[in-house]
Amino acid sequence: MSEKNVRRPSFVMSLIPIALALIVFIGGIGILQYPAELMLLFAGVIFAIFAVLYGNKWDTIIETMGSKIKKALPAILILFCIGLLIGTWMISGTIPLFVYYGLELINPNYLYVLAFLVTAIISTCVGTSWGAAGTIGVAIMSIAQTMDLSLAITAGAVVSGAYFGDKLSPLSDTTNMSAIAAGSNLYDHIKHMLYTAVPSSILAIIVFYFAGTGTETDEARLSSIQEMVTGLDELFHLNLLLLIPALIVITGSLMKKPPIIVLFSSSVIAMILALFFQGASFANIFSSAVSGFNADMLEAGAAGISEDLQELLNRGGLYSMYNATFFIFVAFFFASALEVSQALNTILEGIIKHLRTIGSLTFSALVTGFAVINCTSNALVSYFLIQDIYGKAYREKNMHPVNLSRNMEDSITITEVLMPWTVSGVFMATTLGVDNFEFLPWAIFNLGGFVFSALYGFLAPITGGFGIRKLDVDQTSSTDK
């Protein structure tokens, strides 16, 4: 078939594969909880068949997929480096050091504020909202119950802090994957998210501070917290030199050095620290880097260490990133078939052409992201769908990819937990013992991201585009070719 045989589908015909794909996503992923990778593959096949029926070649889909993978290869390598980093930071004691001091900050007099701050610190260090909420979050909830404080407010503070790290931590898979999907640099992506994360955090601190004003501050039973602190102290030899790997990452990012080199260098230093300070063998150090850390790798061992603490620490390694990497390949197949079929473009051209302002485009992307995550309950699927839908429109508005990746985080990553039918929503409600709609009004950070993202868009004409990054000159030129 030649390019002359390629036909553009009509609006009505374009609705058919999109409707079928939505059925696969909503039914397969959202309702039946089938593996997202398989459902994404099925949806990709639907669009591939549709594309071929309209005169496209199968080779075109594969070539498009290859092009996408080529562009994402540096980001894929960063994912593996993140896995390496987590494993080595764990066995060296760098992440445990952060967790240790985070736990020490707990003060019953300011429990709501500290619930947010401590959970934010730990989730940023470990890069997972579930891990932070499922360990320190549970302990904080028990403290609140003992003090007869509001469980809804406490849960809202824990959720807000947990998703602070899930949104901003360079160790978070969602932070990395949203940057990959939008085609933005990881560090630029994190830096740009500060426009919404900082005001949301300040608002959260103010609300939680005044919410706790006037509450009784009787001494609570902090046995669970102390047990974790004691466990960390027994398992690791903690000292300030363990901060060196983190300082390398911070310095490297500020100097804008290549992320892969920075992350790898930090991992090597962490291995050396594990050898000298934790007494780990070379075999266990390498095993932690590849397969992930386990408390039994250290001399003290897992005996006497609580299961919650083990769950928090036993993670990382190169293998931990295999699923995410495989998902990228499947997602790129789906995205390529969707792109070549032109079905989505045909429909969206009729909609997006009415979005004439940055504000309307931003708000539309935010609402779409929230709707998609509620349908699929899978952030990775949602990221790539939003990119395919709005990527071109953002570029046409001269908006840098970091704007789209930030909007993805503010509409997908941190909002999924608010709804009781999503996977994250069920996890948090079950783990913290508070219904989603009860803690929803108090999930200040999660709500703030969506609101501030929308405000930056709508106020752009007045503020001169504050909070909205424009495309660089070289990027603008490349998109015009």
C-alpha positions in Angstrom: 0.0 0.0 0.0 1.2 3.5 -0.8 0.6 6.7 1.1 -2.1 7.5 -1.6 -4.2 4.6 -0.2 -4.2 6.1 3.3 -7.6 7.5 4.2 -8.6 9.7 7.1 -11.5 8.3 9.1 -14.6 10.2 9.6 -15.7 11.6 12.9 -18.4 8.8 13.3 -16.1 6.0 12.3 -13.4 7.3 14.6 -15.8 6.8 17.5 -15.8 3.0 17.0 -12.3 2.1 18.0 -12.3 4.7 20.7 -15.5 3.3 22.2 -14.0 -0.2 22.0 -10.8 0.9 23.7 -12.8 2.6 26.5 -14.7 -0.6 27.0 -11.4 -2.4 27.3 -9.9 0.1 29.8 -13.0 0.7 31.9 -14.2 -2.9 31.9 -10.8 -4.7 31.9 -8.7 -2.4 34.1 -11.3 -0.5 36.1 -13.9 -3.2 36.8 -12.4 -6.6 36.3 -8.9 -5.5 37.5 -7.2 -7.4 34.6 -3.5 -6.6 34.0 -3.1 -3.1 32.6 -0.4 -4.2 30.2 -2.6 -6.9 28.5 -5.6 -4.5 28.3 -3.3 -1.8 26.8 -2.1 -4.4 24.2 -5.6 -5.3 23.3 -6.5 -1.7 22.8 -3.4 -1.2 20.7 -4.5 -4.1 18.5 -7.9 -2.5 18.0 -6.3 0.7 16.7 -3.7 -1.1 14.7 -6.5 -3.1 12.8 -8.4 0.2 12.3 -5.3 1.9 11.0 -4.6 -0.9 8.5 -8.2 -0.9 7.3 -7.8 2.7 6.4 -4.7 2.1 4.2 -1.8 2.3 6.7 1.0 -0.2 6.8 1.9 -2.3 9.8 5.5 -1.2 9.3 4.4 2.4 9.8 3.1 1.5 13.3 6.4 -0.3 14.2 8.5 2.6 12.9 6.5 5.0 14.9 6.9 2.9 18.0 10.7 2.7 17.3 10.9 6.4 17.1 9.1 6.9 20.4 11.3 4.3 22.2 14.4 6.0 20.8 13.4 9.3 22.2 12.5 7.7 25.6 15.7 5.6 25.9 17.5 8.0 28.2 14.5 8.1 30.5 14.3 4.3 30.5 17.9 4.2 31.5 17.1 6.6 34.3 14.4 4.3 35.5 17.0 1.5 35.9 19.3 3.9 37.7 16.5 4.8 40.1 16.1 1.1 40.9 19.8 0.8 41.5 19.8 4.0 43.6 17.1 2.8 45.9 18.7 -0.6 46.5 22.1 0.9 47.3 20.7 3.8 49.4 18.8 1.3 51.5 21.8 -1.0 52.2 24.1 2.0 52.8 21.7 3.4 55.4 21.0 6.7 53.5 17.3 6.3 53.2 17.0 4.7 56.7 18.8 7.8 58.1 16.1 10.0 56.6 13.4 7.8 57.9 15.0 7.7 61.4 15.0 11.5 61.8 11.6 11.8 60.2 10.2 9.5 62.9 12.0 11.5 65.6 10.1 14.6 64.6 6.7 13.3 65.7 5.3 15.6 68.4 1.8 15.0 69.7 1.3 18.8 70.3 1.2 19.5 66.6 0.1 16.1 65.3 -1.8 17.3 62.2 1.0 19.4 60.9 3.6 16.8 61.7 1.5 14.1 60.1 1.8 16.0 56.9 5.5 17.0 57.2 6.8 13.6 58.5 4.9 11.6 55.9 6.1 14.0 53.2 9.7 13.6 54.3 9.5 9.8 54.3 7.5 9.5 51.1 10.1 11.8 49.4 12.9 9.6 50.7 11.4 6.3 49.7 9.5 7.5 46.6 6.2 5.7 47.4 3.0 7.0 48.9 1.8 3.5 49.8 4.9 2.7 51.7 4.8 5.9 53.7 1.1 5.7 54.5 1.2 2.0 55.2 4.0 2.4 57.8 4.3 5.8 59.5 0.8 6.7 58.4 -0.7 3.8 60.3 1.4 4.7 63.4 0.2 8.3 63.2 -3.4 7.2 62.9 -3.1 5.2 66.1 -1.6 8.2 67.9 -4.5 10.3 66.8 -7.0 7.7 68.0 -5.3 7.5 71.3 -5.4 11.3 71.7 -9.1 11.4 70.6 -8.3 13.7 67.6 -10.1 13.8 64.3 -9.2 10.7 62.3 -10.6 12.4 59.1 -8.2 15.3 59.5 -5.3 13.1 60.4 -5.9 10.8 57.4 -6.1 13.9 55.1 -2.8 15.1 56.5 -1.2 11.6 56.0 -2.5 11.3 52.4 -1.4 14.9 51.6 2.1 14.1 52.9 2.3 10.7 51.3 1.5 12.1 47.8 3.9 15.0 48.2 6.7 12.5 47.8 4.8 10.5 45.2 4.6 13.7 43.2 8.0 15.2 43.7 10.5 12.5 44.7 13.0 11.5 41.9 12.7 8.0 43.3 8.9 7.9 42.5 7.8 5.8 39.5 4.9 8.1 38.8 7.2 11.2 38.8 9.5 9.4 36.3 6.8 8.0 34.2 4.8 11.3 33.8 8.0 13.0 32.7 8.7 10.1 30.2 5.1 10.3 28.8 5.2 14.0 28.3 8.8 14.0 27.0 10.2 16.3 29.7 13.4 16.1 31.6 13.0 14.6 35.1 14.7 17.5 36.9 12.9 20.1 34.9 9.7 18.3 35.6 10.2 18.3 39.3 11.3 21.9 39.3 8.2 23.0 37.4 5.9 21.1 39.8 7.1 23.4 42.6 4.8 26.1 41.2 1.8 24.0 42.4 3.5 21.9 45.1 4.8 24.9 47.2 1.6 26.8 47.5 -0.4 23.6 48.1 2.1 22.6 50.9 1.9 26.1 52.5 -1.9 26.0 52.4 -1.8 22.5 53.9 0.5 23.5 56.7 -1.7 26.5 57.6 -4.9 24.5 57.5 -3.5 21.6 59.6 -1.9 24.0 62.1 -5.1 25.9 62.8 -7.1 22.6 62.8 -4.9 21.4 65.6 -5.0 24.6 67.6 -6.8 24.2 70.9 -6.7 20.4 70.9 -5.6 18.6 74.1 -1.9 17.5 74.0 -1.9 14.6 76.5 1.0 12.3 76.0 0.1 9.6 73.5 1.4 6.1 73.4 4.2 6.2 70.9 5.3 2.6 71.2 4.9 1.8 67.5 7.0 4.8 66.5 9.6 4.1 69.0 9.7 0.5 67.9 10.5 1.6 64.3 13.2 4.0 65.6 14.8 1.4 67.7 14.7 -1.1 64.8 16.5 1.3 62.5 19.1 2.1 65.2 19.7 -1.7 65.7 19.8 -2.5 62.0 22.0 0.3 60.7 25.0 2.3 61.9 23.6 5.7 61.3 25.8 8.8 60.9 25.8 12.0 58.9 28.3 10.7 56.4 25.4 8.6 55.0 24.0 11.9 53.6 26.8 12.0 51.0 24.8 10.0 48.3 21.9 12.4 48.7 24.2 15.4 48.5 25.7 14.1 45.2 22.2 13.9 43.7 21.2 17.3 44.9 24.5 18.9 43.7 24.4 17.1 40.4 20.8 18.2 39.7 21.6 21.9 40.7 24.6 21.8 38.3 22.4 20.2 35.7 24.8 17.2 35.1 23.5 14.2 33.2 21.0 12.4 35.5 22.3 8.9 34.6 25.9 9.8 35.6 24.7 11.6 38.7 22.5 8.7 39.9 25.1 6.0 39.1 27.8 8.0 40.9 25.6 8.3 43.9 24.9 4.6 43.9 28.6 3.7 43.8 29.3 6.0 46.8 26.4 4.4 48.6 27.9 0.9 47.9 31.2 2.1 49.5 29.4 3.5 52.5 27.5 0.2 52.9 30.8 -1.7 52.9 32.5 0.5 55.6 29.6 1.5 57.8 27.1 -1.3 57.6 29.5 -4.1 57.3 27.7 -5.5 54.3 29.5 -8.0 52.1 30.2 -7.4 48.4 27.8 -10.1 47.5 24.9 -8.5 49.5 25.7 -5.0 48.2 25.5 -6.2 44.6 22.4 -8.2 45.4 20.8 -5.2 46.9 21.7 -3.1 43.8 20.2 -5.7 41.5 17.5 -7.5 43.3 16.7 -5.0 46.0 17.5 -4.6 49.7 16.5 -7.1 52.4 17.1 -6.6 56.1 18.7 -10.1 56.3 21.6 -8.7 54.2 23.0 -6.9 57.3 24.7 -8.3 60.3 21.8 -7.6 62.7 19.3 -9.3 60.3 15.6 -9.1 60.2 15.1 -10.9 63.5 13.3 -8.6 66.0 12.5 -6.0 63.3 8.8 -5.2 62.8 7.1 -6.3 59.7 6.0 -2.7 59.0 9.7 -1.6 59.0 10.7 -4.5 56.8 8.0 -3.6 54.3 9.3 0.0 54.2 12.9 -1.0 53.8 12.8 -4.2 51.6 12.7 -2.7 48.2 14.7 -1.2 45.2 17.1 -2.8 42.8 17.3 -3.0 39.0 14.7 -5.8 38.9 12.1 -3.5 40.5 12.1 -1.4 37.3 11.5 -4.3 34.9 7.7 -4.1 35.0 7.7 -0.3 34.5 10.1 -0.7 31.5 8.0 -3.4 30.0 5.0 -1.2 30.4 6.7 1.5 28.4 7.1 -0.8 25.4 3.4 -1.8 25.6 2.3 1.8 26.1 4.4 2.9 23.1 2.8 0.2 20.9 -0.7 1.5 21.9 0.3 5.1 21.4 1.8 4.3 18.0 -1.3 2.5 16.8 -3.5 5.2 18.1 -1.4 7.9 16.4 -1.2 6.1 13.0 -5.0 5.4 13.1 -5.8 9.1 13.3 -9.0 8.2 15.1 -8.3 10.3 18.2 -7.0 13.2 16.2 -10.1 13.4 14.1 -12.3 13.6 17.2 -10.1 15.9 19.2 -9.6 18.4 16.4 -13.2 19.2 16.6 -13.0 19.7 20.3 -9.6 21.2 20.9 -10.1 23.9 18.2 -12.6 25.5 20.5 -10.0 25.6 23.3 -8.6 29.0 22.3 -6.8 30.0 25.6 -4.1 28.5 27.7 -6.6 28.4 30.6 -9.3 26.4 28.7 -6.7 24.0 27.4 -5.1 23.5 30.8 -8.4 23.0 32.5 -9.6 20.6 29.8 -6.4 18.5 30.2 -6.8 18.5 34.0 -10.5 17.3 33.8 -9.6 14.7 31.2 -6.8 13.4 33.3 -9.0 13.1 36.4 -11.7 11.4 34.3 -9.2 8.9 32.8 -7.6 7.9 36.1 -11.1 7.3 37.5 -12.0 5.1 34.6 -8.7 3.1 34.4 -7.3 3.4 38.0 -3.9 3.2 36.3 -1.7 6.2 36.3 0.7 4.9 33.6 -2.1 4.3 31.1 -3.5 7.7 31.9 -0.2 9.5 31.3 0.2 8.2 27.8 -3.4 8.8 26.9 -3.2 12.4 28.0 0.0 12.9 26.1 -1.6 11.5 22.9 -4.6 13.7 23.4 -3.0 17.0 24.4 0.7 16.9 23.5 0.3 18.5 20.1 -2.2 21.1 21.4 0.3 22.2 24.2 3.1 22.6 21.6 0.8 24.7 19.4 0.2 27.0 22.3 4.0 27.3 22.7 3.8 25.5 26.0 6.8 23.4 27.2 6.3 19.7 27.9 6.8 20.3 31.6 3.4 22.1 31.7 1.7 18.9 30.5 3.7 16.6 32.8 2.8 18.8 35.7 -0.8 18.8 34.8 -0.7 15.0 34.6 0.6 14.8 38.1 -1.9 17.3 39.4 -4.9 15.6 37.8 -3.8 12.0 37.9 -1.1 11.1 40.4 -2.5 13.0 43.4 -6.2 12.7 42.7 -6.6 9.0 42.2 -6.6 8.4 46.0 -9.6 10.6 46.6 -12.1 8.3 44.9 -13.3 5.1 46.7 -13.4 2.9 43.5 -9.8 3.4 42.5 -7.0 1.0 43.6 -5.2 3.8 45.5 -8.4 5.0 47.0 -9.3 1.5 48.3 -5.7 1.0 49.7 -5.7 4.3 51.6 -9.2 4.0 53.0 -8.5 0.4 54.2 -5.0 1.2 55.5 -5.9 4.3 57.4 -9.4 3.2 58.5 -11.2 6.3 57.1 -13.6 6.5 54.2 -12.3 8.4 51.1 -15.1 11.0 51.2 -14.4 11.7 54.9 -10.7 12.6 54.4 -11.2 14.1 50.9 -11.9 17.7 52.2 -8.7 17.4 54.3 -6.5 16.1 51.5 -5.4 19.7 51.0 -2.2 19.0 49.0 -4.1 16.7 46.6 -6.8 19.2 46.0 -4.5 22.2 45.8 -2.4 20.8 42.9 -5.5 20.7 40.6 -6.7 24.1 41.7 -3.4 25.9 41.4 -2.6 24.3 38.0 -6.0 25.5 36.7 -5.4 29.0 38.2 -2.0 29.4 36.5 -3.7 28.6 33.2 -6.6 31.0 33.5 -4.5 33.8 35.0 -1.8 33.6 32.4 -3.1 36.6 30.4 -3.0 38.7 33.6 0.2 37.4 35.1 2.2 37.3 31.9 2.3 33.6 32.0 3.7 33.1 35.5 3.9 29.4 36.3 3.6 28.5 32.6 6.9 27.7 30.9 7.2 28.5 27.2 8.9 26.3 24.6 12.6 26.9 24.2 13.8 28.3 20.9 15.3 25.1 19.7 12.2 23.1 20.7 10.0 25.5 18.9 12.0 25.2 15.7 12.0 21.4 15.9 8.2 21.3 16.2 7.8 23.5 13.2 9.7 21.1 10.9 
